Amino acid sequence: MSNRNDDIYNEFDDLFFSDSDSNDENIGNITSFVDEFSNKQTDILTANDLDTRSIAPKLNIQTKDKVSLTLVGKHIVNKGEQQLKMERKGSDTPVTTKLNVTLDINALISEYPNVSIVDNYEFDYYDKAVFDAFCSLINAGNKYVTYAMIARSVIGKPSTYHPTEIAVKNVKESIQKMMKTDIRIDLSEEFNAFQNIKNRINKRGGSLFIQDRLLNIRLITAFINGKLLTVLQPVTTPALLQYASLRHQISTISNETLNTPASKNKTIIACQKFVLQRICAMKSNNLISKIILFDSIYATSSEYEEKLKKETAFRRFTKTIQNNMCLSLEHWKK
């Protein structure tokens, strides 16, 4: 590999050059779903099209490509163009994918003046959990989703579960942030370097650029069972899902896996998402370390830097995460 200083490295680097998933049948189905995604969502829903029935996903989709994991692992929003190394190990020819992620903070505040995430506008592991839940719900056959449906899916609960108001609020703000975040992925060098990428792009008649909002969503407000609800309908295939599908770098887990006895606040959801991504990485590639440091888990939380400043608060913070991650691991072992 070349030693370009502006390249982004990630602890999952050994995984990025894998071109398959251990569950080929599920990934094949999801790839077909991605190919047909836009066609399925072209009809504009009206209030008359809406009902209360929802389909709980059996599978949780997780994108595991370098773009997705760089986005959650590094502070890159509004930091300009990033250079991601994509050449295979041992190759003397550099392959660079260019990534640019921007959030118009003023537009976010203007449209959603009560939003409380302005100081943490990065795409973090909690946002990744929300994003994956949204994609999983659409993949399950839902033509639209509600914030409550996403809040349930994030923690693997059945359709009969009623999420708390704060859980729904957290999901809503995460969605609002993603709706105002633009992503641009330049695939030009991957197209020229990798025949499989070229074949997939040609097959789809696609562009060498993927450019869109993180979530491009149509909002529809309607009375359902006497309640005024906002439902969300995807307009285009989410950019991260498009890219992961091209690379065949998607993992699937049972949605019940998310239904652990651990606490379900934003911090614990983010930590659990990080640990699950690491476990999926371990299963896909024997070169990935089987050790997960608690320090790396703590750092996934948006509260981490603030907690570090206060010894007592940090000690309480780390103990809570340790206890809840151990509960999750015991649940997964069983």
SVG drawing of the C-alpha trace seen along z (x, -y; Angstrom):
<svg xmlns="http://www.w3.org/2000/svg" viewBox="-60 -29 64 50">
<polyline fill="none" stroke="black" stroke-width="0.4" points="0.0,0.0 1.1,-3.6 1.7,-5.8 -0.5,-8.8 -0.9,-10.9 -4.5,-12.0 -5.8,-8.4 -8.3,-7.3 -7.5,-4.1 -10.0,-2.1 -9.7,0.9 -11.9,2.9 -9.5,2.5 -8.9,6.2 -12.7,6.6 -13.1,4.1 -11.6,6.2 -14.0,9.1 -16.6,9.4 -19.2,11.7 -21.1,12.4 -21.4,15.6 -25.2,15.6 -25.2,15.5 -29.0,16.2 -29.9,13.2 -27.4,10.9 -28.6,12.0 -32.2,11.1 -31.1,7.7 -29.1,7.0 -32.2,7.7 -34.2,5.5 -31.7,2.6 -31.8,3.0 -35.6,2.7 -35.8,0.2 -36.6,-2.9 -39.2,-1.3 -41.1,0.0 -41.2,-3.5 -42.2,-5.6 -45.9,-5.9 -46.7,-8.8 -48.7,-7.7 -51.7,-9.6 -53.6,-9.5 -56.0,-7.0 -53.2,-4.6 -52.2,-4.4 -53.3,-1.8 -52.0,-0.7 -50.6,2.6 -46.8,2.9 -44.4,5.7 -41.8,6.3 -38.5,7.3 -37.1,10.7 -33.6,9.5 -31.6,6.5 -29.5,5.2 -26.0,3.9 -23.9,2.2 -20.2,3.0 -18.3,1.3 -15.5,-1.1 -17.6,-4.2 -20.2,-3.2 -17.7,-2.4 -15.5,-5.4 -18.6,-7.6 -19.3,-6.3 -15.6,-5.8 -14.2,-9.2 -15.3,-12.8 -15.6,-13.7 -18.9,-15.6 -18.2,-19.1 -14.5,-18.3 -14.2,-18.3 -13.3,-15.6 -11.8,-12.4 -9.5,-10.0 -10.3,-6.3 -7.8,-3.6 -9.5,-0.8 -6.6,1.2 -6.2,4.8 -3.4,5.6 -0.1,6.1 -1.1,4.0 1.3,1.4 -1.5,-0.5 -3.4,-2.9 -7.2,-2.9 -8.9,-5.9 -12.6,-6.4 -13.4,-10.0 -16.0,-10.7 -17.6,-14.1 -20.3,-14.4 -21.9,-17.7 -24.6,-18.9 -26.3,-22.2 -26.7,-23.0 -28.5,-26.3 -31.1,-24.6 -31.5,-21.9 -32.1,-24.5 -34.4,-26.6 -36.6,-23.6 -36.5,-21.9 -35.9,-24.7 -36.4,-22.3 -33.7,-19.9 -31.2,-19.1 -28.5,-17.4 -26.8,-20.4 -23.7,-20.1 -23.3,-16.4 -24.0,-16.5 -21.7,-13.6 -23.2,-10.3 -22.6,-8.1 -23.4,-4.5 -26.8,-5.5 -27.6,-7.0 -26.3,-3.8 -28.7,-1.8 -31.6,-4.0 -30.4,-3.9 -30.1,-0.1 -33.5,0.3 -35.1,-2.0 -33.6,0.0 -34.6,3.3 -38.3,2.2 -38.5,1.2 -36.8,4.5 -39.4,6.4 -42.1,5.0 -43.3,1.8 -44.2,-0.9 -43.8,-3.5 -42.6,-3.6 -43.3,-5.7 -40.8,-6.9 -42.4,-4.5 -41.8,-1.6 -38.1,-2.5 -37.8,-2.9 -39.1,0.6 -36.9,2.1 -33.8,0.4 -34.1,2.6 -35.7,5.7 -39.1,5.4 -42.3,6.8 -45.1,4.7 -47.1,4.8 -44.4,2.9 -45.0,-0.8 -41.7,-2.7 -41.3,-5.6 -41.7,-9.2 -38.0,-9.8 -37.1,-6.8 -39.4,-8.2 -37.9,-11.7 -34.3,-10.3 -35.3,-8.5 -37.0,-11.5 -34.0,-13.8 -31.6,-11.2 -33.9,-11.0 -34.0,-14.8 -30.3,-15.0 -29.9,-12.3 -32.4,-14.1 -30.2,-17.2 -26.9,-15.4 -25.5,-15.1 -23.1,-12.3 -21.1,-12.0 -19.1,-8.9 -16.8,-9.0 -16.4,-5.4 -14.3,-6.3 -11.1,-4.5 -12.9,-1.5 -14.8,-1.2 -11.5,-1.2 -9.6,1.1 -12.1,3.8 -13.9,5.8 -16.7,7.0 -17.5,3.4 -17.5,2.4 -19.8,5.3 -22.3,4.4 -22.4,0.7 -22.8,1.6 -25.6,4.1 -27.5,1.4 -26.8,-1.3 -25.5,-3.3 -23.3,-6.3 -19.7,-6.4 -21.0,-8.7 -23.4,-8.1 -24.8,-11.4 -27.9,-12.0 -29.0,-12.7 -28.2,-10.0 -31.9,-9.5 -34.0,-11.0 -37.5,-10.7 -41.0,-11.9 -43.0,-13.0 -46.8,-12.4 -49.0,-13.5 -52.3,-11.8 -54.9,-10.8 -54.6,-7.1 -56.9,-5.6 -57.7,-9.2 -54.1,-10.2 -52.2,-12.7 -49.1,-10.8 -46.1,-11.5 -45.1,-8.6 -41.9,-8.3 -41.6,-7.0 -38.2,-6.6 -37.8,-8.4 -34.5,-6.9 -32.3,-4.0 -30.2,-5.2 -26.7,-6.0 -24.9,-3.8 -27.1,-0.9 -26.3,-1.4 -22.6,-1.4 -22.6,1.6 -24.7,3.6 -22.2,2.9 -19.4,4.2 -21.5,7.1 -20.6,5.9 -23.8,6.3 -24.3,8.4 -27.7,9.7 -28.6,10.7 -31.9,11.8 -33.8,8.8 -34.4,10.6 -30.6,10.3 -31.2,6.7 -33.8,7.5 -31.2,7.8 -32.0,7.2 -29.6,4.2 -30.7,0.6 -32.0,-1.0 -30.9,-4.6 -29.0,-6.2 -25.6,-5.4 -26.2,-1.7 -27.8,-1.3 -24.7,-2.9 -22.4,-0.7 -24.4,2.4 -24.4,1.5 -20.6,1.1 -20.1,4.5 -22.4,6.2 -20.5,4.7 -17.3,6.0 -18.7,9.5 -20.0,9.6 -16.5,8.5 -14.9,11.3 -17.3,13.9 -16.5,12.6 -12.7,12.5 -10.3,14.5 -7.8,11.7 -10.0,9.4 -8.9,9.3 -11.2,11.2 -10.5,8.7 -12.8,5.7 -11.5,3.1 -13.9,1.4 -12.1,-1.9 -13.2,-1.5 -16.8,-0.9 -16.8,-3.9 -15.6,-6.1 -18.7,-5.3 -20.9,-7.4 -21.5,-11.0 -21.1,-11.7 -17.6,-10.3 -15.6,-13.5 -17.8,-15.3 -17.7,-12.5 -13.9,-12.3 -13.7,-15.8 -15.3,-14.6 -13.8,-11.7 -16.9,-10.6 -19.2,-10.9 -16.8,-9.1 -16.5,-6.2 -20.3,-5.9 -20.5,-6.2 -18.0,-3.3 -19.5,-1.1 -23.0,-1.4 -21.6,-0.5 -19.6,2.4 -22.7,3.9 -25.0,3.5 -22.5,4.9 -22.0,7.9 -25.8,8.4 -25.9,8.2 -23.1,10.7 -24.7,13.2 -27.9,12.9 -26.2,13.5 -24.3,16.5 -27.6,18.1"/>
</svg>
